[in-house]
Amino acid sequence: MRGLGGRTYIVTGAASGIGRATASRLLDEGALVMGADLHAPPDDVPEGKDEAGRWAFTRVDVTDESSVDEMVRAAVAFGGAVDGVLHAAGVAGGGPVHLLAATEWARVITVNLTGTYLVAKHVIAQMLRQPARPDGQRGSVVTLASIEGLEGTAGGSAYSASKGGVVLLTKNMAIDYAGRGIRVNAICPGFIATPMTDSVLGPGMEGPRADILREHKLGHRMGRPEEIAAVAAFLLSDEASFVTGHALPVDGGYTAGRDHGVTEMLGLSGPG
Ligand code: NAI
C-alpha cells in the first residue's frame, strides 16, 4: 500500500491477536515496526530488535503515562520518527451493572479508554514535533473500538462504555488535528478469532457463539485478525489520505441490521 514502506509505526497489543497480525502486515508492506505490549511476545517473535533492524519490541503498560512516553521515545530512537500507531492493547470485561464491582469497571475503562487517550496523547505530541511531509501530512492514528462501541450488547456495560468512549474520543481527535496533518480513525471489529474472544466464548458458551456467528452475515463465521490488519494498514497508509474521523465497522455485516428470515420464509431468496 502506498506510503507504508520505510515509515515507522507503533503497534500496541503486538504480542497477540489483532496487534500481532497488524505488525506482521506492516512488516510485509516494508514498514519499520515498534511492537509493544504488557506481555512478552510469542516465542517466534524476537524481544528487542531483529537483525534487519525493521522490527523492535518493547514492554509497555498503556495505563501508565511514563511507560507510554518511554514507548514513544523508544520508537523514535528506533525509526527516527513516528508515522502512525495502531493501538490494539485492550481487555475484555464487564457484566450487568448491579453485579459489577467498581474495581472491574475501573480496570476495563482504564485499559481501554484511558490507555487510548495516553497512547494518542504521546504519539500525537511526537507527530507535532516532527516536520510535516510535503503533502502537509504528519501521520495517522488508528484506535481499536468495537461493534460494542456502536451498539449495546447484554452484559457489555464497562466494555461497551469504554469502546463507545473510544469512538467519540477518536472523532474529536480527528477534528482537533486534521488541520495539522494528523488523521485519526477507529476500527470497530466484529467478533475476531483471537485469544480475547476465546477467553470470552470458551467452553460452555456454544449457544451464544452460534448466535454470534449467525450475526456475521458474511460467511456466518468469526473474522480473522488478518482482516482487521488489512484495514489498519489501509488507514495508516497514504491510500487513506482523505479519511479521518471514522468509526469503521469491520464486522461481516454484524451492524448492518437484522435478518429475521422473512425473505427466506416467503421463498424470495432466489437462486444461489
Ligand atoms: P488479545 O487479547 O489477543 O490482545 C490484546 C493485547 O493487549 C494482549 O497482548 C495484551 O497483553 C495487551 N494488553 C492488555 N492490557 C495491556 C496494557 N495495560 N498495556 C499494554 N498491553 C496490554 O485481543 P485482540 O482480540 O487482539 O484485541 C485487540 C483490540 O481489539 C482490543 O482493544 C479489543 O478490545 C479490540 N476488539 C477485539 C475484538 C475481538 O473479537 N477479538 C472485537 C472488537 C474489538
Boltz pocket constraint, residues with backbone or C-beta under 6 A from the ligand:
constraints:
  - pocket:
      binder: B
      contacts: [[A, 12], [A, 13], [A, 14], [A, 15], [A, 16], [A, 17], [A, 18], [A, 19], [A, 36], [A, 37], [A, 38], [A, 39], [A, 60], [A, 61], [A, 62], [A, 63], [A, 87], [A, 88], [A, 89], [A, 90], [A, 91], [A, 92], [A, 111], [A, 115], [A, 144], [A, 145], [A, 146], [A, 147], [A, 187], [A, 188], [A, 189], [A, 190], [A, 191], [A, 192], [A, 193], [A, 194], [A, 195], [A, 196], [A, 197]]
      max_distance: 6.0
